[in-house]
Amino acid sequence: MKHLTSTALAVVAAVGSATVGLAGGAQAQDAREFRIGMITPPAHVWNQEAAAMSETLSELSDGRFSVVVFPSGQLGNESTMLQQLQTGALDMAFLTTAEVTTRVPDIAALHAPFLVDDIADAAAILRSEPAKEMLEKLPAATGTVGPCFAMTGMRQLMTREPIESVGDLSGKRFRITPAPAIRTFFEMLGAAPAPMPLTQVYDALANGQIDAIDMDFESIINFRYYEHAPTMMVTNHHMFGMVALVSGRVWAGLPAEDQAIVREAVQTHCDAIIDRFVAEEAGKLERLKAVDGLTVVEDVGPEFFGDVVARWDTMWAEQTPYVATLRELAAGL
């Protein structure tokens, strides 16, 4: 804890330094290749934009900076990568918002069930002032700097067997992304949450280890989960966010002008990720509707799930005031 606290203090100091110019005549650094880790495969939008960020960084830094991407959990799961960020062993990562909720409970509000109606509203929430306030909590809580949020679309339910009512979800073994707020939702449905790495999900469906998943269109297409979960309910029950992180130790070692370059490059590609998901979401649904053997049940709204939204809000409002803040914001979109 003492080690983490000293790191966090260094990060907080470094965040402030970005706004006051170069102290003591510090000079921009020599060439540097930033290592960025993520759990998604090379074909995923996150990975594509991370690779494109290398060119952006090069342009902004006059060729000094570049990025090398480590996809598909090559550097470990998200928890492991967060630890690597804290120690400076890893420079950057694109992590799901789920991973950081245990350290910044306010971010759990982004996983409120049926917070938004569609992906365009999800984009507005992730770019909002309350979301920016959440990012400001990261340095002290995680030893990282979070320039921006992005996303990987809306979450849908996929099951091995047809589902006729919410009662049919009871007892089903659901693969979930590990996060208390997400676990709460499925436990309130009577399901049995089963956290596991993304890379293990396909085989777990194939061998019957799990009965169902909640997943976004992008990953459903990339991993072909429909081959073993042939029923998809279009619920949009969660917006699923990403947070771009820079190691606090790495950040603290950058002069202010280089911090500004990194922040601009990361923000550019967070925006690109969001814009791509918003633009492509409808087309991805149409691709899935054309898949032979996949039954797509559309427009499954919050009413299907009974009172779970109200019960979730009651429980999580005690953990963070941002539940109410984001509900109010979403209602005005």
Phi, psi and omega per residue, in radians:
M1 nan -0.662 3.128
K2 -1.091 -0.701 3.133
H3 -1.098 -0.792 -3.125
L4 -1.154 -0.684 -3.126
T5 -1.090 -0.757 3.129
S6 -1.118 -0.659 3.080
T7 -1.106 -0.797 -3.120
A8 -1.070 -0.708 3.130
L9 -1.115 -0.681 3.108
A10 -1.113 -0.685 3.131
V11 -1.143 -0.808 3.140
V12 -1.001 -0.748 3.110
A13 -1.116 -0.703 -3.116
A14 -1.188 -0.628 3.098
V15 -1.032 -0.767 3.116
G16 -1.139 -0.590 -3.072
S17 -1.152 -0.385 -3.096
A18 -1.151 -0.322 -3.059
T19 -1.796 -0.026 -3.022
V20 -2.060 0.111 3.092
G21 1.532 -3.116 -3.065
L22 -1.463 2.166 -3.110
A23 -1.516 2.454 3.023
G24 1.066 0.446 3.071
G25 1.275 0.411 3.138
A26 -1.013 2.498 -3.095
Q27 -1.874 2.712 3.073
A28 -1.043 2.595 -3.048
Q29 -1.348 2.888 3.045
D30 -1.293 -3.065 -3.102
A31 -0.985 2.463 -3.125
R32 -2.578 2.390 3.048
E33 -1.861 1.998 -3.132
F34 -1.465 2.307 3.103
R35 -1.621 2.173 -3.132
I36 -2.137 2.253 -3.120
G37 -1.907 2.652 3.074
M38 -2.810 2.827 -3.091
I39 -1.616 -0.196 -3.043
T40 -1.468 2.715 -3.094
P41 -1.354 2.899 -3.090
P42 -0.963 -0.532 -3.092
A43 -1.328 -0.211 -3.068
H44 -1.227 2.610 3.141
V45 -0.977 -0.720 3.133
W46 -0.980 -0.817 -3.093
N47 -1.159 -0.684 3.113
Q48 -1.075 -0.761 -3.123
E49 -1.288 -0.556 3.060
A50 -1.120 -0.714 3.094
A51 -1.136 -0.707 3.116
A52 -1.164 -0.486 3.127
M53 -1.097 -0.473 3.102
S54 -1.042 -0.753 3.127
E55 -1.165 -0.714 3.123
T56 -1.080 -0.802 3.115
L57 -1.066 -0.708 3.136
S58 -1.084 -0.764 3.137
E59 -1.116 -0.757 -3.078
L60 -1.267 -0.447 -3.059
S61 -1.848 0.236 -3.093
D62 0.991 0.715 3.034
G63 1.486 0.065 -3.079
R64 -1.397 -0.570 -3.001
F65 -1.938 2.562 3.042
S66 -2.622 3.076 -3.104
V67 -2.312 2.437 2.936
V68 -2.065 2.273 -3.020
V69 -1.733 2.328 3.040
F70 -1.964 1.722 -3.040
P71 -1.535 3.075 2.905
S72 0.988 0.561 3.104
G73 1.188 0.463 -3.138
Q74 -1.035 -0.530 -3.106
L75 -1.690 0.125 -3.132
G76 2.020 -3.126 3.107
N77 -1.325 -3.132 -3.044
E78 -1.140 -0.658 3.107
S79 -1.071 -0.741 3.119
T80 -1.124 -0.740 3.135
M81 -1.151 -0.624 3.093
L82 -1.112 -0.692 3.066
Q83 -1.096 -0.695 3.113
Q84 -1.127 -0.647 3.065
L85 -1.099 -0.718 -3.105
Q86 -1.120 -0.604 -3.124
T87 -1.542 -0.211 -3.075
G88 1.537 0.060 3.097
A89 -1.216 -0.397 3.084
L90 -2.182 2.414 -3.070
D91 -1.429 -0.804 -3.037
M92 -2.516 2.859 3.013
A93 -2.764 2.598 2.900
F94 -1.801 1.903 -3.107
L95 -2.032 2.670 3.032
T96 -1.157 2.611 3.071
T97 -1.073 -0.446 3.135
A98 -1.004 -0.677 -3.058
E99 -1.115 -0.623 -3.038
V100 -1.581 -0.076 -3.096
T101 -1.157 -0.483 -3.142
T102 -1.221 -0.394 3.138
R103 -1.760 -0.479 3.091
V104 -2.241 1.504 -3.053
P105 -0.997 -0.476 3.140
D106 -1.037 -0.552 -3.120
I107 -1.167 -0.337 3.079
A108 -1.024 -0.446 3.138
A109 -1.071 -0.447 3.098
L110 -1.185 -0.287 3.125
H111 -1.742 0.259 3.089
A112 -1.037 2.283 -3.112
P113 -1.135 2.368 3.114
F114 0.936 0.723 3.082
L115 -1.163 -0.679 -3.113
V116 -2.223 2.815 -3.131
D117 -1.452 -0.562 -3.046
D118 -2.693 3.123 -3.028
I119 -1.233 -0.497 3.096
A120 -1.134 -0.714 3.089
D121 -1.190 -0.603 3.075
A122 -1.062 -0.733 3.110
A123 -1.056 -0.726 3.137
A124 -1.109 -0.689 3.119
I125 -1.121 -0.778 -3.084
L126 -1.180 -0.368 3.122
R127 -1.753 0.108 -3.020
S128 -1.407 2.907 3.088
E129 -1.101 -0.732 3.070
P130 -1.023 -0.650 3.109
A131 -1.144 -0.694 3.106
K132 -1.118 -0.618 3.085
E133 -1.099 -0.675 3.103
M134 -1.072 -0.722 -3.134
L135 -1.072 -0.545 -3.136
E136 -1.170 -0.293 -3.135
K137 -1.474 -0.233 -3.026
L138 -1.145 -0.760 -3.075
P139 -0.991 -0.857 -3.111
A140 -1.222 -0.559 -3.042
A141 -1.535 -0.497 -2.998
T142 -2.225 -0.166 -3.067
G143 1.250 0.409 3.115
T144 -2.295 2.847 3.005
V145 -1.916 2.308 3.137
G146 -1.986 1.699 -3.129
P147 -1.106 -0.556 -3.011
C148 -2.930 2.818 2.949
F149 -1.694 2.717 2.918
A150 -2.438 -2.643 -3.069
M151 -2.762 3.033 2.942
T152 -2.394 0.726 3.059
G153 1.477 -2.969 3.133
M154 -1.690 2.678 -3.110
R155 -1.589 2.425 3.094
Q156 -2.161 2.894 3.094
L157 -1.799 2.305 3.047
M158 -2.177 2.324 -3.060
T159 -2.303 2.692 3.090
R160 -1.309 -0.484 -3.137
E161 -2.124 2.669 3.101
P162 -1.057 2.576 3.129
I163 -2.066 2.135 -3.126
E164 -1.739 -0.522 -3.111
S165 -2.593 2.902 -3.141
V166 -1.068 -0.475 3.115
G167 -1.110 -0.451 3.130
D168 -1.212 -0.275 3.118
L169 -1.417 -0.280 -3.106
S170 -1.098 2.275 3.127
G171 1.434 -0.175 -3.141
K172 -1.216 2.424 3.092
R173 -1.494 1.874 -3.074
F174 -1.775 2.131 2.949
R175 -1.235 2.247 3.086
I176 -2.222 2.803 2.936
T177 -1.353 2.242 -3.051
P178 -1.074 1.980 3.065
A179 -2.928 2.332 -3.114
P180 -0.974 -0.714 -3.090
A181 -1.141 -0.655 3.116
I182 -1.261 -0.731 3.093
R183 -1.006 -0.737 3.138
T184 -0.978 -0.799 -3.102
F185 -1.013 -0.844 -3.081
F186 -1.289 -0.587 3.051
E187 -1.130 -0.628 3.095
M188 -1.175 -0.382 3.057
L189 -1.474 -0.091 -3.102
G190 1.466 0.124 3.122
A191 -1.403 2.958 3.116
A192 -1.933 1.691 -3.105
P193 -1.104 2.417 -3.131
A194 -2.315 1.543 3.111
P195 -1.109 2.428 3.053
M196 -2.837 2.705 3.125
P197 -1.063 2.619 -3.134
L198 -0.984 -0.661 -3.079
T199 -1.182 -0.242 -3.122
Q200 -1.745 -0.099 -2.971
V201 -1.177 -0.781 -3.079
Y202 -1.012 -0.868 -3.120
D203 -1.136 -0.619 3.140
A204 -1.142 -0.626 3.039
L205 -1.209 -0.718 -3.077
A206 -1.114 -0.685 -3.080
N207 -1.671 0.098 3.080
G208 1.373 0.222 3.102
Q209 -1.134 -0.559 3.045
I210 -2.223 2.753 -3.101
D211 -1.762 -0.382 -2.987
A212 -2.837 2.874 3.088
I213 -2.454 2.763 2.826
D214 -1.971 2.299 -2.941
M215 -2.726 2.743 3.107
D216 -1.571 2.795 -3.110
F217 -0.986 -0.741 -3.086
E218 -0.985 -0.863 -3.104
S219 -1.257 -0.604 3.093
I220 -1.036 -0.738 3.131
I221 -1.228 -0.819 -3.075
N222 -1.090 -0.700 -3.045
F223 -1.742 -0.083 3.096
R224 0.973 0.777 -3.132
Y225 -1.078 -0.421 -3.116
Y226 -1.096 -0.286 3.115
E227 -1.149 -0.407 3.141
H228 -2.237 -0.004 3.041
A229 -2.357 1.422 -2.918
P230 -1.435 0.132 3.044
T231 -2.077 2.168 3.103
M232 -2.110 2.150 3.070
M233 -1.762 2.089 -3.133
V234 -1.430 1.634 -3.039
T235 -1.805 -0.541 -3.007
N236 0.872 0.697 -2.985
H237 -1.300 -0.435 3.068
H238 -2.345 2.487 2.810
M239 -1.465 2.406 -3.062
F240 -2.020 1.922 -3.004
G241 -1.650 2.873 2.999
M242 -2.219 2.532 3.023
V243 -2.111 2.221 3.088
A244 -1.479 2.196 -3.053
L245 -2.138 2.525 3.013
V246 -2.104 2.366 3.097
S247 -0.945 2.305 3.104
G248 -1.081 -0.649 3.116
R249 -1.165 -0.713 3.091
V250 -1.132 -0.797 -3.122
W251 -1.043 -0.777 -3.113
A252 -1.114 -0.430 -3.137
G253 -1.510 -0.052 -3.136
L254 -1.651 2.355 2.970
P255 -1.040 2.770 -3.052
A256 -1.005 -0.666 -3.108
E257 -1.196 -0.535 3.095
D258 -1.361 -0.575 3.003
Q259 -1.019 -0.745 -3.132
A260 -1.116 -0.672 3.110
I261 -1.111 -0.828 -3.135
V262 -1.097 -0.794 -3.133
R263 -1.045 -0.766 -3.123
E264 -1.125 -0.742 -3.123
A265 -1.147 -0.783 -3.134
V266 -1.122 -0.756 3.133
Q267 -1.066 -0.717 3.130
T268 -0.983 -0.719 -3.058
H269 -1.553 -0.388 2.899
C270 -1.060 -0.810 3.122
D271 -1.081 -0.710 3.137
A272 -1.118 -0.704 3.113
I273 -1.078 -0.845 -3.138
I274 -1.054 -0.843 -3.093
D275 -1.076 -0.667 3.136
R276 -1.175 -0.750 -3.140
F277 -1.132 -0.713 3.114
V278 -1.086 -0.784 -3.080
A279 -1.221 -0.533 -2.977
E280 -1.789 -0.120 -3.027
E281 -1.039 -0.830 -3.113
A282 -1.096 -0.697 3.133
G283 -1.144 -0.621 3.100
K284 -1.153 -0.672 3.082
L285 -1.093 -0.738 3.123
E286 -1.099 -0.671 3.083
R287 -1.066 -0.730 -3.124
L288 -1.231 -0.609 3.115
K289 -1.147 -0.365 -3.140
A290 -1.576 -0.040 -3.112
V291 -1.303 2.189 3.111
D292 -1.101 2.321 3.072
G293 1.512 -0.100 3.115
L294 -1.706 2.102 3.065
T295 -1.573 2.128 -3.121
V296 -1.925 2.086 3.106
V297 -1.853 1.947 -3.037
E298 -1.614 2.852 2.997
D299 1.005 0.822 3.033
V300 -1.609 1.746 -3.005
G301 -1.644 -3.032 -3.080
P302 -1.077 -0.464 -3.131
E303 -1.093 -0.481 3.116
F304 -1.084 -0.515 -3.020
F305 -1.680 0.187 3.073
G306 1.148 -2.326 -3.048
D307 -1.684 0.317 -3.034
V308 -1.114 -0.593 -3.127
V309 -1.123 -0.818 3.135
A310 -1.108 -0.701 3.139
R311 -1.193 -0.685 3.104
W312 -1.093 -0.810 -3.134
D313 -1.056 -0.730 -3.139
T314 -1.055 -0.743 -3.120
M315 -1.223 -0.817 -3.015
W316 -1.453 -0.301 3.028
A317 -1.111 -0.415 3.079
E318 -1.318 -0.352 -3.124
Q319 -1.575 -0.596 -3.085
T320 -2.682 2.355 3.084
P321 -1.233 -0.193 -3.104
Y322 -1.237 -0.272 3.025
V323 -1.038 -0.906 3.117
A324 -1.147 -0.703 -3.130
T325 -1.047 -0.825 -3.100
L326 -1.281 -0.586 3.061
R327 -1.066 -0.763 3.137
E328 -1.135 -0.744 3.123
L329 -1.094 -0.795 -3.107
A330 -1.128 -0.616 -3.129
A331 -1.116 -0.424 -3.119
G332 -1.632 -0.001 -3.123
L333 -1.344 nan nan
